[in-house]
Amino acid sequence: MNARLAFAVALPLAVPLIAAGAPPREGAMLIVPLIPARQAEVIDWIARADAGLIGSGPVPGSLIVIGNRDAIVRETWRHGAITLAARPEICTGRNGWNE
């Protein structure tokens, strides 16, 4: 299979997956550190982004926070982490954050 054909097949499949992982403008987000960091440091810069801590995420070292996407993403990029949509079904196995 040549590269153009592979790209043409992969792109329509990738777009919904990327969109599903995109963090919401406001709401629950999963912060996944790409470089090792002490959890106290991560919580400190989460607080600087005016985000609230919900709890630990499903990935080791990850945290679930709630807040404004732009402020959170700005801090995560500065500290070597990525921000994804946090879905309660995936992160906790429950249907909602309050269950």
C-alpha atoms as an extended CHARMM CRD file, in Angstrom:
* protein
*
        99  EXT
         1         1  MET       CA              0.0000000000        0.0000000000        0.0000000000  PROA      1               0.0000000000
         2         2  ASN       CA              1.4860000000        3.3530000000       -0.9310000000  PROA      2               0.0000000000
         3         3  ALA       CA              1.6840000000        6.2780000000        1.4780000000  PROA      3               0.0000000000
         4         4  ARG       CA             -1.0810000000        8.3270000000       -0.1580000000  PROA      4               0.0000000000
         5         5  LEU       CA             -3.5490000000        5.4800000000        0.0100000000  PROA      5               0.0000000000
         6         6  ALA       CA             -2.6530000000        4.7330000000        3.6310000000  PROA      6               0.0000000000
         7         7  PHE       CA             -3.1480000000        8.4140000000        4.5300000000  PROA      7               0.0000000000
         8         8  ALA       CA             -6.4760000000        8.5450000000        2.6650000000  PROA      8               0.0000000000
         9         9  VAL       CA             -7.7170000000        5.5250000000        4.6140000000  PROA      9               0.0000000000
        10        10  ALA       CA             -6.3150000000        6.5920000000        8.0090000000  PROA      10              0.0000000000
        11        11  LEU       CA             -7.4600000000       10.2300000000        8.0210000000  PROA      11              0.0000000000
        12        12  PRO       CA            -11.2330000000        9.6000000000        8.1680000000  PROA      12              0.0000000000
        13        13  LEU       CA            -10.6350000000        7.0830000000       10.9510000000  PROA      13              0.0000000000
        14        14  ALA       CA             -8.3430000000        9.3730000000       12.9360000000  PROA      14              0.0000000000
        15        15  VAL       CA            -10.5340000000       12.5070000000       12.9560000000  PROA      15              0.0000000000
        16        16  PRO       CA            -13.3040000000       11.1080000000       15.2170000000  PROA      16              0.0000000000
        17        17  LEU       CA            -10.7440000000        9.5800000000       17.5680000000  PROA      17              0.0000000000
        18        18  ILE       CA             -8.9000000000       12.8840000000       17.9060000000  PROA      18              0.0000000000
        19        19  ALA       CA            -12.1690000000       14.7920000000       18.3610000000  PROA      19              0.0000000000
        20        20  ALA       CA            -13.2770000000       12.3830000000       21.0870000000  PROA      20              0.0000000000
        21        21  GLY       CA            -10.0790000000       13.0550000000       23.0190000000  PROA      21              0.0000000000
        22        22  ALA       CA            -10.1630000000       16.8410000000       22.6110000000  PROA      22              0.0000000000
        23        23  PRO       CA            -10.7260000000       18.5750000000       25.9510000000  PROA      23              0.0000000000
        24        24  PRO       CA            -13.9280000000       20.5900000000       26.3910000000  PROA      24              0.0000000000
        25        25  ARG       CA            -13.8200000000       24.3960000000       26.6150000000  PROA      25              0.0000000000
        26        26  GLU       CA            -15.0020000000       24.1060000000       30.2450000000  PROA      26              0.0000000000
        27        27  GLY       CA            -15.3330000000       20.9550000000       32.2830000000  PROA      27              0.0000000000
        28        28  ALA       CA            -13.4960000000       17.8020000000       33.2900000000  PROA      28              0.0000000000
        29        29  MET       CA            -10.0840000000       17.1230000000       31.7420000000  PROA      29              0.0000000000
        30        30  LEU       CA             -7.4470000000       14.4620000000       32.1430000000  PROA      30              0.0000000000
        31        31  ILE       CA             -3.8800000000       15.7150000000       32.5520000000  PROA      31              0.0000000000
        32        32  VAL       CA             -1.2680000000       13.1420000000       31.5590000000  PROA      32              0.0000000000
        33        33  PRO       CA              2.3810000000       14.0120000000       32.2790000000  PROA      33              0.0000000000
        34        34  LEU       CA              4.7510000000       13.0480000000       29.4610000000  PROA      34              0.0000000000
        35        35  ILE       CA              7.8030000000       13.6280000000       31.6340000000  PROA      35              0.0000000000
        36        36  PRO       CA              8.0470000000       12.5050000000       35.2640000000  PROA      36              0.0000000000
        37        37  ALA       CA              6.8540000000       15.1270000000       37.7410000000  PROA      37              0.0000000000
        38        38  ARG       CA              6.1190000000       15.1570000000       41.4480000000  PROA      38              0.0000000000
        39        39  GLN       CA              2.3750000000       15.1920000000       42.0220000000  PROA      39              0.0000000000
        40        40  ALA       CA              2.7180000000       18.1980000000       44.3700000000  PROA      40              0.0000000000
        41        41  GLU       CA              4.2540000000       20.2250000000       41.5260000000  PROA      41              0.0000000000
        42        42  VAL       CA              1.4720000000       19.2130000000       39.1460000000  PROA      42              0.0000000000
        43        43  ILE       CA             -1.1800000000       20.1900000000       41.6940000000  PROA      43              0.0000000000
        44        44  ASP       CA              0.5860000000       23.5370000000       42.1680000000  PROA      44              0.0000000000
        45        45  TRP       CA              0.4320000000       24.4810000000       38.4880000000  PROA      45              0.0000000000
        46        46  ILE       CA             -3.1200000000       23.1510000000       38.2210000000  PROA      46              0.0000000000
        47        47  ALA       CA             -4.0410000000       25.6340000000       40.9700000000  PROA      47              0.0000000000
        48        48  ARG       CA             -2.3160000000       28.4320000000       39.0140000000  PROA      48              0.0000000000
        49        49  ALA       CA             -4.6370000000       27.5980000000       36.1170000000  PROA      49              0.0000000000
        50        50  ASP       CA             -7.6330000000       28.0410000000       38.4920000000  PROA      50              0.0000000000
        51        51  ALA       CA             -8.5830000000       24.4100000000       37.9870000000  PROA      51              0.0000000000
        52        52  GLY       CA            -10.1550000000       22.1850000000       40.6000000000  PROA      52              0.0000000000
        53        53  LEU       CA             -8.7740000000       18.7410000000       41.3470000000  PROA      53              0.0000000000
        54        54  ILE       CA            -11.2910000000       15.8900000000       40.9850000000  PROA      54              0.0000000000
        55        55  GLY       CA             -8.8650000000       13.0310000000       41.6110000000  PROA      55              0.0000000000
        56        56  SER       CA             -6.3060000000       10.6440000000       40.1660000000  PROA      56              0.0000000000
        57        57  GLY       CA             -6.6320000000        9.5390000000       36.5590000000  PROA      57              0.0000000000
        58        58  PRO       CA             -6.4250000000        6.0450000000       35.0610000000  PROA      58              0.0000000000
        59        59  VAL       CA             -2.8650000000        6.5550000000       33.7660000000  PROA      59              0.0000000000
        60        60  PRO       CA             -0.0700000000        6.4960000000       36.3860000000  PROA      60              0.0000000000
        61        61  GLY       CA              0.6900000000       10.0840000000       37.4190000000  PROA      61              0.0000000000
        62        62  SER       CA             -2.3930000000       11.4870000000       35.6740000000  PROA      62              0.0000000000
        63        63  LEU       CA             -4.9650000000       13.7320000000       37.3320000000  PROA      63              0.0000000000
        64        64  ILE       CA             -8.5710000000       14.6290000000       36.5750000000  PROA      64              0.0000000000
        65        65  VAL       CA             -9.2900000000       18.3410000000       36.9000000000  PROA      65              0.0000000000
        66        66  ILE       CA            -12.1510000000       20.6870000000       36.1350000000  PROA      66              0.0000000000
        67        67  GLY       CA            -11.7240000000       24.1690000000       34.7400000000  PROA      67              0.0000000000
        68        68  ASN       CA            -11.0700000000       26.3200000000       31.6880000000  PROA      68              0.0000000000
        69        69  ARG       CA             -9.3560000000       24.5020000000       28.8030000000  PROA      69              0.0000000000
        70        70  ASP       CA             -7.2320000000       27.4370000000       27.6250000000  PROA      70              0.0000000000
        71        71  ALA       CA             -5.7420000000       28.1000000000       31.0660000000  PROA      71              0.0000000000
        72        72  ILE       CA             -5.1340000000       24.4040000000       31.7420000000  PROA      72              0.0000000000
        73        73  VAL       CA             -3.5960000000       23.6750000000       28.3340000000  PROA      73              0.0000000000
        74        74  ARG       CA             -1.2610000000       26.6770000000       28.7030000000  PROA      74              0.0000000000
        75        75  GLU       CA              0.0920000000       25.2250000000       31.9620000000  PROA      75              0.0000000000
        76        76  THR       CA              0.2580000000       21.6290000000       30.7350000000  PROA      76              0.0000000000
        77        77  TRP       CA              2.3720000000       22.5760000000       27.7000000000  PROA      77              0.0000000000
        78        78  ARG       CA              4.7510000000       24.5180000000       29.9640000000  PROA      78              0.0000000000
        79        79  HSD       CA              5.2200000000       21.4640000000       32.1610000000  PROA      79              0.0000000000
        80        80  GLY       CA              5.4430000000       18.6180000000       29.6520000000  PROA      80              0.0000000000
        81        81  ALA       CA              1.9410000000       17.2010000000       29.9080000000  PROA      81              0.0000000000
        82        82  ILE       CA             -1.0450000000       16.7680000000       27.6230000000  PROA      82              0.0000000000
        83        83  THR       CA             -4.7010000000       17.5240000000       28.2530000000  PROA      83              0.0000000000
        84        84  LEU       CA             -7.4650000000       15.1950000000       27.1130000000  PROA      84              0.0000000000
        85        85  ALA       CA            -11.2030000000       14.9960000000       27.6290000000  PROA      85              0.0000000000
        86        86  ALA       CA            -11.9670000000       13.1910000000       30.8700000000  PROA      86              0.0000000000
        87        87  ARG       CA            -14.8730000000       10.8060000000       30.4510000000  PROA      87              0.0000000000
        88        88  PRO       CA            -16.2230000000        9.3790000000       33.7280000000  PROA      88              0.0000000000
        89        89  GLU       CA            -16.8700000000        5.9940000000       32.1080000000  PROA      89              0.0000000000
        90        90  ILE       CA            -13.2010000000        5.6800000000       31.1430000000  PROA      90              0.0000000000
        91        91  CYS       CA            -11.5990000000        7.3960000000       34.1310000000  PROA      91              0.0000000000
        92        92  THR       CA            -13.7170000000        5.9050000000       36.9240000000  PROA      92              0.0000000000
        93        93  GLY       CA            -15.8930000000        3.1860000000       35.4100000000  PROA      93              0.0000000000
        94        94  ARG       CA            -18.9980000000        5.0990000000       36.5260000000  PROA      94              0.0000000000
        95        95  ASN       CA            -21.5860000000        6.9370000000       34.4340000000  PROA      95              0.0000000000
        96        96  GLY       CA            -21.0470000000       10.3410000000       36.0720000000  PROA      96              0.0000000000
        97        97  TRP       CA            -18.6060000000       12.2460000000       38.2380000000  PROA      97              0.0000000000
        98        98  ASN       CA            -20.9930000000       12.3360000000       41.2080000000  PROA      98              0.0000000000
        99        99  GLU       CA            -21.7930000000        8.6290000000       41.4390000000  PROA      99              0.0000000000
